[in-house]
Amino acid sequence: AHMSRQNANVQQLLKAEQDASALIEKAKQNRIAKIRQAKTDAEQFTEKFRQARQEDFDRWQRENQISGDTTHQTAVADAEREIMTVKRAAGERKSKVADTVVRLVTTVHF
C-alpha cells in the first residue's frame, strides 16, 4: 500500500510537470503570435503613414506647380543655409571652448 501511494505521488508529480511544460509551451506560442501580430500591425501602420506623407507631398507639389529641378534647387539651397548656420554656431562656440580649456588647464588651485 505504501509503494502504490508513492507510485501515485510520483505519477502525480510527472503529470504536474507535463501540465506545466504544456502551459509554458502554450505561453511561448502565444507570445510568438503576439510578436508577429505586433510586427504586422507596425508594418501596416508604417506603410499607411508613408502613403499619407507621400500623398501630402504630391498634393503640395501639384498645388505649388514646382518642377523636380526647382524642388531639388530649393532643397539644396535649404541644406546649404542650414550648413552655414551650423558652421557659424560651431565657429562661435569653438573660441569659447578653447578659452575655457586654456583657462582650466593653466589655472592652478592651492
Gaussian input, Z-matrix of N, CA and C with variables (Angstrom, degrees):
# hf/3-21g

backbone

0 1
 N
 C     1     B1
 C     2     B2     1     A1
 N     3     B3     2     A2     1     D1
 C     4     B4     3     A3     2     D2
 C     5     B5     4     A4     3     D3
 N     6     B6     5     A5     4     D4
 C     7     B7     6     A6     5     D5
 C     8     B8     7     A7     6     D6
 N     9     B9     8     A8     7     D7
 C    10    B10     9     A9     8     D8
 C    11    B11    10    A10     9     D9
 N    12    B12    11    A11    10    D10
 C    13    B13    12    A12    11    D11
 C    14    B14    13    A13    12    D12
 N    15    B15    14    A14    13    D13
 C    16    B16    15    A15    14    D14
 C    17    B17    16    A16    15    D15
 N    18    B18    17    A17    16    D16
 C    19    B19    18    A18    17    D17
 C    20    B20    19    A19    18    D18
 N    21    B21    20    A20    19    D19
 C    22    B22    21    A21    20    D20
 C    23    B23    22    A22    21    D21
 N    24    B24    23    A23    22    D22
 C    25    B25    24    A24    23    D23
 C    26    B26    25    A25    24    D24
 N    27    B27    26    A26    25    D25
 C    28    B28    27    A27    26    D26
 C    29    B29    28    A28    27    D27
 N    30    B30    29    A29    28    D28
 C    31    B31    30    A30    29    D29
 C    32    B32    31    A31    30    D30
 N    33    B33    32    A32    31    D31
 C    34    B34    33    A33    32    D32
 C    35    B35    34    A34    33    D33
 N    36    B36    35    A35    34    D34
 C    37    B37    36    A36    35    D35
 C    38    B38    37    A37    36    D36
 N    39    B39    38    A38    37    D37
 C    40    B40    39    A39    38    D38
 C    41    B41    40    A40    39    D39
 N    42    B42    41    A41    40    D40
 C    43    B43    42    A42    41    D41
 C    44    B44    43    A43    42    D42
 N    45    B45    44    A44    43    D43
 C    46    B46    45    A45    44    D44
 C    47    B47    46    A46    45    D45
 N    48    B48    47    A47    46    D46
 C    49    B49    48    A48    47    D47
 C    50    B50    49    A49    48    D48
 N    51    B51    50    A50    49    D49
 C    52    B52    51    A51    50    D50
 C    53    B53    52    A52    51    D51
 N    54    B54    53    A53    52    D52
 C    55    B55    54    A54    53    D53
 C    56    B56    55    A55    54    D54
 N    57    B57    56    A56    55    D55
 C    58    B58    57    A57    56    D56
 C    59    B59    58    A58    57    D57
 N    60    B60    59    A59    58    D58
 C    61    B61    60    A60    59    D59
 C    62    B62    61    A61    60    D60
 N    63    B63    62    A62    61    D61
 C    64    B64    63    A63    62    D62
 C    65    B65    64    A64    63    D63
 N    66    B66    65    A65    64    D64
 C    67    B67    66    A66    65    D65
 C    68    B68    67    A67    66    D66
 N    69    B69    68    A68    67    D67
 C    70    B70    69    A69    68    D68
 C    71    B71    70    A70    69    D69
 N    72    B72    71    A71    70    D70
 C    73    B73    72    A72    71    D71
 C    74    B74    73    A73    72    D72
 N    75    B75    74    A74    73    D73
 C    76    B76    75    A75    74    D74
 C    77    B77    76    A76    75    D75
 N    78    B78    77    A77    76    D76
 C    79    B79    78    A78    77    D77
 C    80    B80    79    A79    78    D78
 N    81    B81    80    A80    79    D79
 C    82    B82    81    A81    80    D80
 C    83    B83    82    A82    81    D81
 N    84    B84    83    A83    82    D82
 C    85    B85    84    A84    83    D83
 C    86    B86    85    A85    84    D84
 N    87    B87    86    A86    85    D85
 C    88    B88    87    A87    86    D86
 C    89    B89    88    A88    87    D87
 N    90    B90    89    A89    88    D88
 C    91    B91    90    A90    89    D89
 C    92    B92    91    A91    90    D90
 N    93    B93    92    A92    91    D91
 C    94    B94    93    A93    92    D92
 C    95    B95    94    A94    93    D93
 N    96    B96    95    A95    94    D94
 C    97    B97    96    A96    95    D95
 C    98    B98    97    A97    96    D96
 N    99    B99    98    A98    97    D97
 C   100   B100    99    A99    98    D98
 C   101   B101   100   A100    99    D99
 N   102   B102   101   A101   100   D100
 C   103   B103   102   A102   101   D101
 C   104   B104   103   A103   102   D102
 N   105   B105   104   A104   103   D103
 C   106   B106   105   A105   104   D104
 C   107   B107   106   A106   105   D105
 N   108   B108   107   A107   106   D106
 C   109   B109   108   A108   107   D107
 C   110   B110   109   A109   108   D108
 N   111   B111   110   A110   109   D109
 C   112   B112   111   A111   110   D110
 C   113   B113   112   A112   111   D111
 N   114   B114   113   A113   112   D112
 C   115   B115   114   A114   113   D113
 C   116   B116   115   A115   114   D114
 N   117   B117   116   A116   115   D115
 C   118   B118   117   A117   116   D116
 C   119   B119   118   A118   117   D117
 N   120   B120   119   A119   118   D118
 C   121   B121   120   A120   119   D119
 C   122   B122   121   A121   120   D120
 N   123   B123   122   A122   121   D121
 C   124   B124   123   A123   122   D122
 C   125   B125   124   A124   123   D123
 N   126   B126   125   A125   124   D124
 C   127   B127   126   A126   125   D125
 C   128   B128   127   A127   126   D126
 N   129   B129   128   A128   127   D127
 C   130   B130   129   A129   128   D128
 C   131   B131   130   A130   129   D129
 N   132   B132   131   A131   130   D130
 C   133   B133   132   A132   131   D131
 C   134   B134   133   A133   132   D132
 N   135   B135   134   A134   133   D133
 C   136   B136   135   A135   134   D134
 C   137   B137   136   A136   135   D135
 N   138   B138   137   A137   136   D136
 C   139   B139   138   A138   137   D137
 C   140   B140   139   A139   138   D138
 N   141   B141   140   A140   139   D139
 C   142   B142   141   A141   140   D140
 C   143   B143   142   A142   141   D141
 N   144   B144   143   A143   142   D142
 C   145   B145   144   A144   143   D143
 C   146   B146   145   A145   144   D144
 N   147   B147   146   A146   145   D145
 C   148   B148   147   A147   146   D146
 C   149   B149   148   A148   147   D147
 N   150   B150   149   A149   148   D148
 C   151   B151   150   A150   149   D149
 C   152   B152   151   A151   150   D150
 N   153   B153   152   A152   151   D151
 C   154   B154   153   A153   152   D152
 C   155   B155   154   A154   153   D153
 N   156   B156   155   A155   154   D154
 C   157   B157   156   A156   155   D155
 C   158   B158   157   A157   156   D156
 N   159   B159   158   A158   157   D157
 C   160   B160   159   A159   158   D158
 C   161   B161   160   A160   159   D159
 N   162   B162   161   A161   160   D160
 C   163   B163   162   A162   161   D161
 C   164   B164   163   A163   162   D162
 N   165   B165   164   A164   163   D163
 C   166   B166   165   A165   164   D164
 C   167   B167   166   A166   165   D165
 N   168   B168   167   A167   166   D166
 C   169   B169   168   A168   167   D167
 C   170   B170   169   A169   168   D168
 N   171   B171   170   A170   169   D169
 C   172   B172   171   A171   170   D170
 C   173   B173   172   A172   171   D171
 N   174   B174   173   A173   172   D172
 C   175   B175   174   A174   173   D173
 C   176   B176   175   A175   174   D174
 N   177   B177   176   A176   175   D175
 C   178   B178   177   A177   176   D176
 C   179   B179   178   A178   177   D177
 N   180   B180   179   A179   178   D178
 C   181   B181   180   A180   179   D179
 C   182   B182   181   A181   180   D180
 N   183   B183   182   A182   181   D181
 C   184   B184   183   A183   182   D182
 C   185   B185   184   A184   183   D183
 N   186   B186   185   A185   184   D184
 C   187   B187   186   A186   185   D185
 C   188   B188   187   A187   186   D186
 N   189   B189   188   A188   187   D187
 C   190   B190   189   A189   188   D188
 C   191   B191   190   A190   189   D189
 N   192   B192   191   A191   190   D190
 C   193   B193   192   A192   191   D191
 C   194   B194   193   A193   192   D192
 N   195   B195   194   A194   193   D193
 C   196   B196   195   A195   194   D194
 C   197   B197   196   A196   195   D195
 N   198   B198   197   A197   196   D196
 C   199   B199   198   A198   197   D197
 C   200   B200   199   A199   198   D198
 N   201   B201   200   A200   199   D199
 C   202   B202   201   A201   200   D200
 C   203   B203   202   A202   201   D201
 N   204   B204   203   A203   202   D202
 C   205   B205   204   A204   203   D203
 C   206   B206   205   A205   204   D204
 N   207   B207   206   A206   205   D205
 C   208   B208   207   A207   206   D206
 C   209   B209   208   A208   207   D207
 N   210   B210   209   A209   208   D208
 C   211   B211   210   A210   209   D209
 C   212   B212   211   A211   210   D210
 N   213   B213   212   A212   211   D211
 C   214   B214   213   A213   212   D212
 C   215   B215   214   A214   213   D213
 N   216   B216   215   A215   214   D214
 C   217   B217   216   A216   215   D215
 C   218   B218   217   A217   216   D216
 N   219   B219   218   A218   217   D217
 C   220   B220   219   A219   218   D218
 C   221   B221   220   A220   219   D219
 N   222   B222   221   A221   220   D220
 C   223   B223   222   A222   221   D221
 C   224   B224   223   A223   222   D222
 N   225   B225   224   A224   223   D223
 C   226   B226   225   A225   224   D224
 C   227   B227   226   A226   225   D225
 N   228   B228   227   A227   226   D226
 C   229   B229   228   A228   227   D227
 C   230   B230   229   A229   228   D228
 N   231   B231   230   A230   229   D229
 C   232   B232   231   A231   230   D230
 C   233   B233   232   A232   231   D231
 N   234   B234   233   A233   232   D232
 C   235   B235   234   A234   233   D233
 C   236   B236   235   A235   234   D234
 N   237   B237   236   A236   235   D235
 C   238   B238   237   A237   236   D236
 C   239   B239   238   A238   237   D237
 N   240   B240   239   A239   238   D238
 C   241   B241   240   A240   239   D239
 C   242   B242   241   A241   240   D240
 N   243   B243   242   A242   241   D241
 C   244   B244   243   A243   242   D242
 C   245   B245   244   A244   243   D243
 N   246   B246   245   A245   244   D244
 C   247   B247   246   A246   245   D245
 C   248   B248   247   A247   246   D246
 N   249   B249   248   A248   247   D247
 C   250   B250   249   A249   248   D248
 C   251   B251   250   A250   249   D249
 N   252   B252   251   A251   250   D250
 C   253   B253   252   A252   251   D251
 C   254   B254   253   A253   252   D252
 N   255   B255   254   A254   253   D253
 C   256   B256   255   A255   254   D254
 C   257   B257   256   A256   255   D255
 N   258   B258   257   A257   256   D256
 C   259   B259   258   A258   257   D257
 C   260   B260   259   A259   258   D258
 N   261   B261   260   A260   259   D259
 C   262   B262   261   A261   260   D260
 C   263   B263   262   A262   261   D261
 N   264   B264   263   A263   262   D262
 C   265   B265   264   A264   263   D263
 C   266   B266   265   A265   264   D264
 N   267   B267   266   A266   265   D265
 C   268   B268   267   A267   266   D266
 C   269   B269   268   A268   267   D267
 N   270   B270   269   A269   268   D268
 C   271   B271   270   A270   269   D269
 C   272   B272   271   A271   270   D270
 N   273   B273   272   A272   271   D271
 C   274   B274   273   A273   272   D272
 C   275   B275   274   A274   273   D273
 N   276   B276   275   A275   274   D274
 C   277   B277   276   A276   275   D275
 C   278   B278   277   A277   276   D276
 N   279   B279   278   A278   277   D277
 C   280   B280   279   A279   278   D278
 C   281   B281   280   A280   279   D279
 N   282   B282   281   A281   280   D280
 C   283   B283   282   A282   281   D281
 C   284   B284   283   A283   282   D282
 N   285   B285   284   A284   283   D283
 C   286   B286   285   A285   284   D284
 C   287   B287   286   A286   285   D285
 N   288   B288   287   A287   286   D286
 C   289   B289   288   A288   287   D287
 C   290   B290   289   A289   288   D288
 N   291   B291   290   A290   289   D289
 C   292   B292   291   A291   290   D290
 C   293   B293   292   A292   291   D291
 N   294   B294   293   A293   292   D292
 C   295   B295   294   A294   293   D293
 C   296   B296   295   A295   294   D294
 N   297   B297   296   A296   295   D295
 C   298   B298   297   A297   296   D296
 C   299   B299   298   A298   297   D297
 N   300   B300   299   A299   298   D298
 C   301   B301   300   A300   299   D299
 C   302   B302   301   A301   300   D300
 N   303   B303   302   A302   301   D301
 C   304   B304   303   A303   302   D302
 C   305   B305   304   A304   303   D303
 N   306   B306   305   A305   304   D304
 C   307   B307   306   A306   305   D305
 C   308   B308   307   A307   306   D306
 N   309   B309   308   A308   307   D307
 C   310   B310   309   A309   308   D308
 C   311   B311   310   A310   309   D309
 N   312   B312   311   A311   310   D310
 C   313   B313   312   A312   311   D311
 C   314   B314   313   A313   312   D312
 N   315   B315   314   A314   313   D313
 C   316   B316   315   A315   314   D314
 C   317   B317   316   A316   315   D315
 N   318   B318   317   A317   316   D316
 C   319   B319   318   A318   317   D317
 C   320   B320   319   A319   318   D318
 N   321   B321   320   A320   319   D319
 C   322   B322   321   A321   320   D320
 C   323   B323   322   A322   321   D321
 N   324   B324   323   A323   322   D322
 C   325   B325   324   A324   323   D323
 C   326   B326   325   A325   324   D324
 N   327   B327   326   A326   325   D325
 C   328   B328   327   A327   326   D326
 C   329   B329   328   A328   327   D327

   B1=1.4500
   B2=1.5165
   B3=1.3550
   B4=1.4555
   B5=1.5388
   B6=1.3286
   B7=1.4659
   B8=1.5242
   B9=1.3308
   B10=1.4564
   B11=1.5223
   B12=1.3520
   B13=1.4689
   B14=1.5357
   B15=1.3352
   B16=1.4660
   B17=1.5250
   B18=1.3224
   B19=1.4598
   B20=1.5358
   B21=1.2895
   B22=1.4679
   B23=1.5225
   B24=1.3312
   B25=1.4689
   B26=1.5302
   B27=1.3393
   B28=1.4710
   B29=1.5246
   B30=1.3233
   B31=1.4600
   B32=1.5366
   B33=1.3126
   B34=1.4695
   B35=1.5292
   B36=1.3321
   B37=1.4760
   B38=1.5247
   B39=1.3233
   B40=1.4715
   B41=1.5261
   B42=1.3269
   B43=1.4716
   B44=1.5301
   B45=1.3332
   B46=1.4736
   B47=1.5274
   B48=1.3346
   B49=1.4673
   B50=1.5228
   B51=1.3175
   B52=1.4627
   B53=1.5264
   B54=1.3153
   B55=1.4720
   B56=1.5258
   B57=1.3392
   B58=1.4660
   B59=1.5215
   B60=1.3173
   B61=1.4653
   B62=1.5261
   B63=1.3176
   B64=1.4631
   B65=1.5285
   B66=1.3304
   B67=1.4655
   B68=1.5256
   B69=1.3253
   B70=1.4682
   B71=1.5269
   B72=1.3063
   B73=1.4659
   B74=1.5271
   B75=1.3213
   B76=1.4704
   B77=1.5300
   B78=1.3337
   B79=1.4708
   B80=1.5237
   B81=1.3429
   B82=1.4702
   B83=1.5252
   B84=1.3286
   B85=1.4616
   B86=1.5274
   B87=1.3395
   B88=1.4692
   B89=1.5197
   B90=1.3317
   B91=1.4730
   B92=1.5240
   B93=1.3337
   B94=1.4650
   B95=1.5245
   B96=1.3118
   B97=1.4724
   B98=1.5245
   B99=1.3350
   B100=1.4699
   B101=1.5206
   B102=1.3253
   B103=1.4667
   B104=1.5269
   B105=1.3286
   B106=1.4719
   B107=1.5266
   B108=1.3329
   B109=1.4611
   B110=1.5327
   B111=1.3350
   B112=1.4668
   B113=1.5193
   B114=1.3231
   B115=1.4689
   B116=1.5324
   B117=1.3168
   B118=1.4641
   B119=1.5237
   B120=1.3362
   B121=1.4624
   B122=1.5315
   B123=1.3371
   B124=1.4655
   B125=1.5260
   B126=1.3261
   B127=1.4634
   B128=1.5248
   B129=1.3278
   B130=1.4677
   B131=1.5241
   B132=1.3307
   B133=1.4586
   B134=1.5266
   B135=1.3320
   B136=1.4619
   B137=1.5201
   B138=1.3195
   B139=1.4610
   B140=1.5305
   B141=1.3303
   B142=1.4681
   B143=1.5277
   B144=1.3302
   B145=1.4594
   B146=1.5226
   B147=1.3474
   B148=1.4652
   B149=1.5299
   B150=1.3183
   B151=1.4624
   B152=1.5254
   B153=1.3242
   B154=1.4687
   B155=1.5211
   B156=1.3294
   B157=1.4648
   B158=1.5268
   B159=1.3383
   B160=1.4571
   B161=1.5227
   B162=1.3366
   B163=1.4695
   B164=1.5243
   B165=1.3395
   B166=1.4683
   B167=1.5238
   B168=1.3269
   B169=1.4624
   B170=1.5230
   B171=1.3244
   B172=1.4708
   B173=1.5276
   B174=1.3387
   B175=1.4669
   B176=1.5354
   B177=1.3149
   B178=1.4698
   B179=1.5243
   B180=1.3202
   B181=1.4608
   B182=1.5338
   B183=1.3518
   B184=1.4685
   B185=1.5310
   B186=1.3407
   B187=1.4592
   B188=1.5222
   B189=1.2990
   B190=1.4544
   B191=1.5233
   B192=1.3350
   B193=1.4641
   B194=1.5232
   B195=1.2968
   B196=1.4590
   B197=1.5163
   B198=1.3097
   B199=1.4637
   B200=1.5124
   B201=1.3269
   B202=1.4548
   B203=1.5165
   B204=1.3508
   B205=1.4658
   B206=1.5259
   B207=1.3253
   B208=1.4589
   B209=1.5240
   B210=1.3195
   B211=1.4661
   B212=1.5181
   B213=1.3016
   B214=1.4686
   B215=1.5265
   B216=1.3210
   B217=1.4669
   B218=1.5234
   B219=1.3112
   B220=1.4675
   B221=1.5225
   B222=1.3161
   B223=1.4661
   B224=1.5237
   B225=1.3215
   B226=1.4693
   B227=1.5237
   B228=1.3177
   B229=1.4627
   B230=1.5271
   B231=1.3287
   B232=1.4658
   B233=1.5218
   B234=1.3210
   B235=1.4638
   B236=1.5239
   B237=1.3263
   B238=1.4659
   B239=1.5289
   B240=1.3388
   B241=1.4662
   B242=1.5256
   B243=1.3111
   B244=1.4600
   B245=1.5262
   B246=1.3240
   B247=1.4720
   B248=1.5219
   B249=1.3049
   B250=1.4648
   B251=1.5282
   B252=1.3182
   B253=1.4672
   B254=1.5200
   B255=1.3216
   B256=1.4626
   B257=1.5185
   B258=1.3427
   B259=1.4698
   B260=1.5289
   B261=1.3246
   B262=1.4561
   B263=1.5298
   B264=1.3313
   B265=1.4657
   B266=1.5245
   B267=1.3218
   B268=1.4698
   B269=1.5229
   B270=1.3248
   B271=1.4603
   B272=1.5193
   B273=1.3319
   B274=1.4694
   B275=1.5259
   B276=1.2873
   B277=1.4670
   B278=1.5239
   B279=1.3095
   B280=1.4608
   B281=1.5254
   B282=1.3165
   B283=1.4614
   B284=1.5254
   B285=1.3286
   B286=1.4645
   B287=1.5221
   B288=1.3051
   B289=1.4628
   B290=1.5255
   B291=1.3224
   B292=1.4634
   B293=1.5300
   B294=1.3247
   B295=1.4697
   B296=1.5269
   B297=1.3172
   B298=1.4609
   B299=1.5216
   B300=1.3320
   B301=1.4660
   B302=1.5220
   B303=1.3343
   B304=1.4661
   B305=1.5272
   B306=1.3199
   B307=1.4580
   B308=1.5257
   B309=1.3240
   B310=1.4620
   B311=1.5257
   B312=1.3259
   B313=1.4610
   B314=1.5269
   B315=1.3172
   B316=1.4665
   B317=1.5215
   B318=1.3206
   B319=1.4622
   B320=1.5136
   B321=1.3331
   B322=1.4643
   B323=1.5323
   B324=1.3086
   B325=1.4634
   B326=1.5354
   B327=1.3346
   B328=1.4837
   B329=1.4898
   A1=110.44
   A2=115.85
   A3=120.52
   A4=110.74
   A5=117.51
   A6=121.90
   A7=111.11
   A8=116.47
   A9=118.21
   A10=110.72
   A11=116.66
   A12=119.36
   A13=109.99
   A14=117.10
   A15=120.67
   A16=110.05
   A17=115.58
   A18=120.43
   A19=109.85
   A20=118.65
   A21=122.69
   A22=110.41
   A23=115.65
   A24=119.22
   A25=111.06
   A26=116.67
   A27=120.67
   A28=109.75
   A29=115.77
   A30=119.83
   A31=110.48
   A32=115.99
   A33=120.30
   A34=110.23
   A35=117.88
   A36=121.61
   A37=110.92
   A38=116.57
   A39=119.86
   A40=110.79
   A41=116.34
   A42=120.55
   A43=110.35
   A44=116.88
   A45=120.93
   A46=110.16
   A47=117.37
   A48=120.43
   A49=110.83
   A50=117.09
   A51=120.74
   A52=110.80
   A53=115.73
   A54=119.85
   A55=110.63
   A56=116.50
   A57=120.62
   A58=110.00
   A59=117.63
   A60=121.19
   A61=110.81
   A62=115.96
   A63=120.20
   A64=110.41
   A65=116.54
   A66=120.79
   A67=110.82
   A68=116.52
   A69=120.84
   A70=110.03
   A71=117.40
   A72=120.87
   A73=110.60
   A74=116.52
   A75=120.28
   A76=110.27
   A77=117.01
   A78=120.95
   A79=110.16
   A80=116.76
   A81=120.15
   A82=110.80
   A83=115.82
   A84=119.94
   A85=111.12
   A86=116.62
   A87=120.26
   A88=111.06
   A89=115.91
   A90=120.27
   A91=110.55
   A92=116.36
   A93=120.58
   A94=110.16
   A95=116.56
   A96=120.49
   A97=110.99
   A98=116.90
   A99=120.32
   A100=111.17
   A101=117.02
   A102=120.42
   A103=109.99
   A104=116.55
   A105=120.51
   A106=110.91
   A107=116.36
   A108=120.23
   A109=110.65
   A110=116.06
   A111=119.87
   A112=110.30
   A113=117.01
   A114=120.59
   A115=110.13
   A116=116.14
   A117=120.29
   A118=110.99
   A119=116.47
   A120=120.82
   A121=110.75
   A122=116.50
   A123=120.36
   A124=110.59
   A125=117.08
   A126=120.10
   A127=110.92
   A128=116.68
   A129=120.01
   A130=110.86
   A131=116.94
   A132=120.99
   A133=110.41
   A134=115.95
   A135=121.05
   A136=110.81
   A137=117.07
   A138=120.59
   A139=110.93
   A140=116.85
   A141=119.57
   A142=110.70
   A143=116.38
   A144=120.94
   A145=110.58
   A146=116.77
   A147=121.28
   A148=110.14
   A149=116.55
   A150=120.52
   A151=111.19
   A152=116.72
   A153=120.32
   A154=110.60
   A155=117.26
   A156=120.05
   A157=110.92
   A158=116.87
   A159=120.43
   A160=110.12
   A161=116.31
   A162=120.06
   A163=110.65
   A164=116.76
   A165=120.44
   A166=110.55
   A167=116.25
   A168=120.30
   A169=110.73
   A170=116.49
   A171=119.76
   A172=110.71
   A173=116.33
   A174=120.49
   A175=109.54
   A176=117.42
   A177=121.17
   A178=110.27
   A179=116.26
   A180=120.28
   A181=110.28
   A182=116.81
   A183=119.71
   A184=110.75
   A185=116.54
   A186=120.54
   A187=111.76
   A188=116.38
   A189=119.99
   A190=112.94
   A191=116.24
   A192=122.38
   A193=111.91
   A194=114.32
   A195=119.62
   A196=108.08
   A197=115.18
   A198=118.79
   A199=109.26
   A200=116.75
   A201=121.88
   A202=111.64
   A203=117.32
   A204=120.33
   A205=110.62
   A206=116.44
   A207=120.10
   A208=110.48
   A209=115.94
   A210=120.31
   A211=109.91
   A212=116.12
   A213=120.53
   A214=110.15
   A215=116.58
   A216=120.15
   A217=110.83
   A218=116.41
   A219=120.42
   A220=110.55
   A221=116.38
   A222=120.43
   A223=110.38
   A224=117.36
   A225=120.89
   A226=110.19
   A227=117.19
   A228=120.81
   A229=110.80
   A230=116.73
   A231=120.21
   A232=111.00
   A233=116.52
   A234=120.64
   A235=111.05
   A236=116.84
   A237=120.37
   A238=110.93
   A239=117.05
   A240=120.47
   A241=110.35
   A242=116.40
   A243=120.92
   A244=110.78
   A245=116.56
   A246=120.60
   A247=110.35
   A248=117.42
   A249=120.87
   A250=110.64
   A251=117.34
   A252=121.25
   A253=110.38
   A254=116.54
   A255=120.74
   A256=110.25
   A257=117.20
   A258=120.19
   A259=110.86
   A260=116.80
   A261=121.11
   A262=110.24
   A263=116.42
   A264=120.57
   A265=110.20
   A266=117.16
   A267=120.66
   A268=109.87
   A269=117.40
   A270=120.88
   A271=111.55
   A272=116.53
   A273=120.35
   A274=110.80
   A275=116.90
   A276=120.43
   A277=111.95
   A278=117.28
   A279=121.12
   A280=111.22
   A281=116.50
   A282=118.66
   A283=111.12
   A284=117.58
   A285=120.78
   A286=110.87
   A287=116.63
   A288=120.92
   A289=109.95
   A290=116.94
   A291=120.41
   A292=110.19
   A293=117.04
   A294=120.26
   A295=110.81
   A296=117.30
   A297=121.06
   A298=111.23
   A299=116.89
   A300=120.47
   A301=110.35
   A302=117.59
   A303=120.88
   A304=110.07
   A305=117.32
   A306=121.26
   A307=110.98
   A308=116.74
   A309=120.24
   A310=112.07
   A311=116.86
   A312=120.27
   A313=111.66
   A314=116.84
   A315=119.28
   A316=113.39
   A317=118.90
   A318=121.17
   A319=109.05
   A320=115.60
   A321=121.51
   A322=107.01
   A323=114.75
   A324=120.31
   A325=108.42
   A326=116.78
   A327=121.63
   A328=109.84
   D1=-38.48
   D2=179.64
   D3=-65.40
   D4=-42.40
   D5=-179.70
   D6=-66.05
   D7=-39.99
   D8=-178.63
   D9=-68.80
   D10=-32.52
   D11=176.60
   D12=-68.85
   D13=-40.94
   D14=177.04
   D15=-63.65
   D16=-42.40
   D17=178.63
   D18=-62.49
   D19=-39.25
   D20=178.34
   D21=-66.21
   D22=-39.91
   D23=177.89
   D24=-65.12
   D25=-42.10
   D26=177.65
   D27=-61.76
   D28=-44.41
   D29=179.15
   D30=-62.43
   D31=-39.01
   D32=178.62
   D33=-64.72
   D34=-41.63
   D35=177.41
   D36=-64.09
   D37=-44.19
   D38=178.45
   D39=-61.02
   D40=-41.58
   D41=178.29
   D42=-63.63
   D43=-41.27
   D44=178.91
   D45=-63.72
   D46=-40.22
   D47=177.58
   D48=-64.09
   D49=-42.45
   D50=178.16
   D51=-63.01
   D52=-43.52
   D53=178.74
   D54=-62.36
   D55=-42.56
   D56=179.49
   D57=-64.53
   D58=-42.98
   D59=178.70
   D60=-61.61
   D61=-42.10
   D62=178.91
   D63=-63.98
   D64=-41.46
   D65=178.33
   D66=-62.64
   D67=-44.40
   D68=179.78
   D69=-63.30
   D70=-43.98
   D71=179.50
   D72=-62.51
   D73=-42.05
   D74=178.46
   D75=-63.08
   D76=-41.34
   D77=178.91
   D78=-63.35
   D79=-41.38
   D80=178.16
   D81=-61.72
   D82=-44.92
   D83=-179.85
   D84=-63.55
   D85=-40.81
   D86=176.88
   D87=-62.51
   D88=-41.30
   D89=179.52
   D90=-63.63
   D91=-44.66
   D92=178.59
   D93=-60.95
   D94=-43.17
   D95=179.48
   D96=-62.68
   D97=-41.33
   D98=178.78
   D99=-65.73
   D100=-40.27
   D101=178.83
   D102=-63.71
   D103=-44.49
   D104=178.58
   D105=-61.66
   D106=-41.73
   D107=179.48
   D108=-65.34
   D109=-41.96
   D110=178.69
   D111=-62.24
   D112=-40.06
   D113=178.77
   D114=-63.99
   D115=-45.04
   D116=178.34
   D117=-61.35
   D118=-45.17
   D119=178.84
   D120=-60.79
   D121=-42.84
   D122=-179.47
   D123=-65.20
   D124=-40.63
   D125=178.55
   D126=-64.08
   D127=-41.75
   D128=178.63
   D129=-64.80
   D130=-43.60
   D131=178.69
   D132=-61.24
   D133=-45.18
   D134=-179.35
   D135=-61.28
   D136=-43.35
   D137=-179.47
   D138=-66.03
   D139=-41.91
   D140=177.83
   D141=-63.70
   D142=-41.73
   D143=178.80
   D144=-62.71
   D145=-44.96
   D146=179.51
   D147=-61.36
   D148=-44.47
   D149=179.15
   D150=-61.70
   D151=-43.08
   D152=-179.79
   D153=-63.01
   D154=-43.55
   D155=179.42
   D156=-66.39
   D157=-37.76
   D158=177.81
   D159=-64.32
   D160=-42.05
   D161=177.71
   D162=-62.94
   D163=-42.41
   D164=177.06
   D165=-59.03
   D166=-45.77
   D167=-179.24
   D168=-64.71
   D169=-45.39
   D170=179.93
   D171=-60.88
   D172=-42.45
   D173=178.92
   D174=-63.70
   D175=-45.40
   D176=178.89
   D177=-59.71
   D178=-43.41
   D179=-178.70
   D180=-64.74
   D181=-42.10
   D182=178.41
   D183=-64.72
   D184=-44.37
   D185=-177.56
   D186=-63.47
   D187=-34.54
   D188=-178.21
   D189=-94.99
   D190=-2.08
   D191=178.21
   D192=43.98
   D193=52.84
   D194=-179.12
   D195=-101.61
   D196=131.98
   D197=178.28
   D198=-78.17
   D199=165.98
   D200=179.28
   D201=-59.38
   D202=-38.95
   D203=-179.01
   D204=-64.81
   D205=-43.98
   D206=-179.79
   D207=-64.92
   D208=-40.97
   D209=178.23
   D210=-61.02
   D211=-44.13
   D212=179.42
   D213=-63.71
   D214=-45.40
   D215=-179.86
   D216=-62.04
   D217=-40.80
   D218=178.16
   D219=-63.40
   D220=-43.32
   D221=179.97
   D222=-63.86
   D223=-42.23
   D224=179.14
   D225=-64.07
   D226=-43.98
   D227=179.58
   D228=-63.12
   D229=-42.75
   D230=177.47
   D231=-61.94
   D232=-42.69
   D233=179.37
   D234=-63.82
   D235=-42.53
   D236=179.86
   D237=-64.24
   D238=-39.78
   D239=176.91
   D240=-62.22
   D241=-42.98
   D242=-179.63
   D243=-64.83
   D244=-41.36
   D245=178.08
   D246=-61.90
   D247=-43.51
   D248=179.58
   D249=-63.59
   D250=-39.60
   D251=178.36
   D252=-62.16
   D253=-44.63
   D254=-179.87
   D255=-65.92
   D256=-43.37
   D257=179.66
   D258=-62.79
   D259=-41.20
   D260=179.66
   D261=-62.88
   D262=-45.49
   D263=179.80
   D264=-64.22
   D265=-40.03
   D266=179.36
   D267=-65.55
   D268=-40.92
   D269=179.20
   D270=-63.02
   D271=-40.75
   D272=179.19
   D273=-64.94
   D274=-40.81
   D275=-177.58
   D276=-78.46
   D277=-25.78
   D278=-177.08
   D279=-59.37
   D280=-46.72
   D281=-178.92
   D282=-67.45
   D283=-37.08
   D284=177.45
   D285=-63.57
   D286=-42.69
   D287=179.52
   D288=-65.61
   D289=-44.22
   D290=179.59
   D291=-61.10
   D292=-44.65
   D293=178.52
   D294=-60.51
   D295=-43.77
   D296=-179.89
   D297=-63.27
   D298=-44.06
   D299=179.68
   D300=-62.90
   D301=-45.70
   D302=179.25
   D303=-60.77
   D304=-44.40
   D305=-179.76
   D306=-61.73
   D307=-44.70
   D308=-178.97
   D309=-66.79
   D310=-37.27
   D311=-178.48
   D312=-74.80
   D313=-34.18
   D314=-174.99
   D315=-92.58
   D316=-8.93
   D317=-179.69
   D318=-86.84
   D319=127.78
   D320=179.58
   D321=-107.46
   D322=129.03
   D323=179.55
   D324=-104.37
   D325=131.49
   D326=178.76
   D327=-110.81

